[in-house]
Amino acid sequence: MLFPTIEFAIFFPVVLAISWVLMPRQRLWKPFILFASYLFYAAANPKFCLLLAGITIGNQIAAKAVAATDDRKRKRSITAIAVTLDLLMLGVFKYYGFFVQDISDLLDVFHLGAPLPLLTVLLPIGISFFTFQAITYVVDVKRGDAEPASLVDAAIYLSFFPHLVAGPIVRASEFLPQLKAPRDPDRVAVGAGLALIGLGLVKKVLIADYLARTVVDPVFGVPQAFAAPDAILAAYAYAAQIYCDFSGYTDMAIGLALLMGFIFPQNFNSPYRATGFRDFWRRWHMTLSRFLRDYLYIPLAVTAVVAGSPIET
């Protein structure tokens, strides 16, 4: 189920109305929003819900195990195992077919045997986003930035429908504290939420989809049928399309979350005004950039420094 669809236009007002009624009653609101989020995800394929539930349970076990020990080495080991399993699962679903086909083609070139069996693996929608968030959960607990949540809270964090399909990537340390206290419907930022949803719809439907339909797809589909000025125009239109498509969907996600009483981090900051690639990286998909920085680049750099340090005897 995608945001700019008739199905979601029916789904969300019903969920929002019930959510506002149940907001002061956490014991009722939490199971309801968890059910609604899984119902939202099941609209794509009910089987995907089993994967999401499995990732939730696995990382919840890891987070609890990390919090239960004071041994730093054991904390690192449990975290490393959990992160490795998350990334392996992500790799299987996203890249299994690509690697198997390439290896099979390479074997054919050297006449080294029959092609490898290629299984049809469906790619679950949003798998990168909830996998990265699962990683932040275990790592944040290991770093002491977040406490291990209850299974229900962890499940809500990973399945919360406004950011389930296309982000933004919300860290556990940002989301879980918002679940501790009931939200007050009278304090929900309705105006800001509706404005962001409206802006997102304009970007996604009126600009991105229009450019794709009238300019980009025709030229990219049959480039030889168009002159150079048309190709240049299509290239610029494509740049506008991908920005409006992605940032528009993110705007809707942040606006929907606001109406539900949650605050998400900003994900785009005028990326095409960047003065260089580094600046562009800071402005485009900002939650992914900081995820890679804080959970990949910096830990790898620290590991390299530690590994290269002389051991005192």
CORLINFEN-V369224 format. One record per residue. N is the residue number from 1. RES is the residue in three letters. SS is DSSP state (a for helix, b for strand, c for the rest). Layout:
# CORLINFEN-V369224
N_RES_SS / N_RES_SS
This chain:
# CORLINFEN-V369224
1_MET_c / 2_LEU_c / 3_PHE_c / 4_PRO_c / 5_THR_c / 6_ILE_a / 7_GLU_a / 8_PHE_a / 9_ALA_a / 10_ILE_a / 11_PHE_a / 12_PHE_a / 13_PRO_a / 14_VAL_a / 15_VAL_a / 16_LEU_a / 17_ALA_a / 18_ILE_a / 19_SER_a / 20_TRP_a / 21_VAL_a / 22_LEU_a / 23_MET_c / 24_PRO_c / 25_ARG_c / 26_GLN_a / 27_ARG_a / 28_LEU_a / 29_TRP_a / 30_LYS_a / 31_PRO_a / 32_PHE_a / 33_ILE_a / 34_LEU_a / 35_PHE_a / 36_ALA_a / 37_SER_a / 38_TYR_a / 39_LEU_a / 40_PHE_a / 41_TYR_a / 42_ALA_a / 43_ALA_c / 44_ALA_c / 45_ASN_c / 46_PRO_a / 47_LYS_a / 48_PHE_a / 49_CYS_a / 50_LEU_a / 51_LEU_a / 52_LEU_a / 53_ALA_a / 54_GLY_a / 55_ILE_a / 56_THR_a / 57_ILE_a / 58_GLY_a / 59_ASN_a / 60_GLN_a / 61_ILE_a / 62_ALA_a / 63_ALA_a / 64_LYS_a / 65_ALA_a / 66_VAL_a / 67_ALA_a / 68_ALA_a / 69_THR_c / 70_ASP_c / 71_ASP_c / 72_ARG_a / 73_LYS_a / 74_ARG_a / 75_LYS_a / 76_ARG_a / 77_SER_a / 78_ILE_a / 79_THR_a / 80_ALA_a / 81_ILE_a / 82_ALA_a / 83_VAL_a / 84_THR_a / 85_LEU_a / 86_ASP_a / 87_LEU_a / 88_LEU_a / 89_MET_a / 90_LEU_a / 91_GLY_a / 92_VAL_a / 93_PHE_a / 94_LYS_a / 95_TYR_a / 96_TYR_a / 97_GLY_a / 98_PHE_a / 99_PHE_a / 100_VAL_a / 101_GLN_a / 102_ASP_a / 103_ILE_a / 104_SER_a / 105_ASP_a / 106_LEU_a / 107_LEU_a / 108_ASP_a / 109_VAL_a / 110_PHE_c / 111_HIS_c / 112_LEU_c / 113_GLY_c / 114_ALA_c / 115_PRO_c / 116_LEU_c / 117_PRO_c / 118_LEU_c / 119_LEU_c / 120_THR_c / 121_VAL_c / 122_LEU_c / 123_LEU_c / 124_PRO_c / 125_ILE_c / 126_GLY_c / 127_ILE_a / 128_SER_a / 129_PHE_a / 130_PHE_a / 131_THR_a / 132_PHE_a / 133_GLN_a / 134_ALA_a / 135_ILE_a / 136_THR_a / 137_TYR_a / 138_VAL_a / 139_VAL_a / 140_ASP_a / 141_VAL_a / 142_LYS_a / 143_ARG_a / 144_GLY_c / 145_ASP_c / 146_ALA_c / 147_GLU_c / 148_PRO_c / 149_ALA_c / 150_SER_c / 151_LEU_a / 152_VAL_a / 153_ASP_a / 154_ALA_a / 155_ALA_a / 156_ILE_a / 157_TYR_a / 158_LEU_a / 159_SER_a / 160_PHE_c / 161_PHE_a / 162_PRO_a / 163_HIS_a / 164_LEU_c / 165_VAL_c / 166_ALA_c / 167_GLY_c / 168_PRO_c / 169_ILE_c / 170_VAL_c / 171_ARG_c / 172_ALA_a / 173_SER_a / 174_GLU_a / 175_PHE_a / 176_LEU_a / 177_PRO_a / 178_GLN_a / 179_LEU_a / 180_LYS_c / 181_ALA_c / 182_PRO_c / 183_ARG_c / 184_ASP_c / 185_PRO_a / 186_ASP_a / 187_ARG_a / 188_VAL_c / 189_ALA_c / 190_VAL_a / 191_GLY_a / 192_ALA_a / 193_GLY_a / 194_LEU_a / 195_ALA_a / 196_LEU_a / 197_ILE_a / 198_GLY_a / 199_LEU_a / 200_GLY_a / 201_LEU_a / 202_VAL_a / 203_LYS_a / 204_LYS_a / 205_VAL_a / 206_LEU_a / 207_ILE_a / 208_ALA_a / 209_ASP_a / 210_TYR_a / 211_LEU_a / 212_ALA_a / 213_ARG_a / 214_THR_a / 215_VAL_a / 216_VAL_a / 217_ASP_a / 218_PRO_a / 219_VAL_a / 220_PHE_a / 221_GLY_a / 222_VAL_c / 223_PRO_a / 224_GLN_a / 225_ALA_a / 226_PHE_c / 227_ALA_c / 228_ALA_a / 229_PRO_a / 230_ASP_a / 231_ALA_a / 232_ILE_a / 233_LEU_a / 234_ALA_a / 235_ALA_a / 236_TYR_a / 237_ALA_a / 238_TYR_a / 239_ALA_a / 240_ALA_a / 241_GLN_a / 242_ILE_a / 243_TYR_a / 244_CYS_a / 245_ASP_a / 246_PHE_a / 247_SER_a / 248_GLY_a / 249_TYR_a / 250_THR_a / 251_ASP_a / 252_MET_a / 253_ALA_a / 254_ILE_a / 255_GLY_a / 256_LEU_a / 257_ALA_a / 258_LEU_a / 259_LEU_a / 260_MET_c / 261_GLY_c / 262_PHE_c / 263_ILE_c / 264_PHE_c / 265_PRO_c / 266_GLN_c / 267_ASN_c / 268_PHE_c / 269_ASN_c / 270_SER_c / 271_PRO_a / 272_TYR_a / 273_ARG_a / 274_ALA_c / 275_THR_c / 276_GLY_c / 277_PHE_a / 278_ARG_a / 279_ASP_a / 280_PHE_a / 281_TRP_a / 282_ARG_a / 283_ARG_a / 284_TRP_c / 285_HIS_c / 286_MET_a / 287_THR_a / 288_LEU_a / 289_SER_a / 290_ARG_a / 291_PHE_a / 292_LEU_a / 293_ARG_a / 294_ASP_a / 295_TYR_a / 296_LEU_a / 297_TYR_a / 298_ILE_a / 299_PRO_a / 300_LEU_a / 301_ALA_a / 302_VAL_a / 303_THR_a / 304_ALA_a / 305_VAL_a / 306_VAL_a / 307_ALA_a / 308_GLY_a / 309_SER_c / 310_PRO_c / 311_ILE_c / 312_GLU_c / 313_THR_c
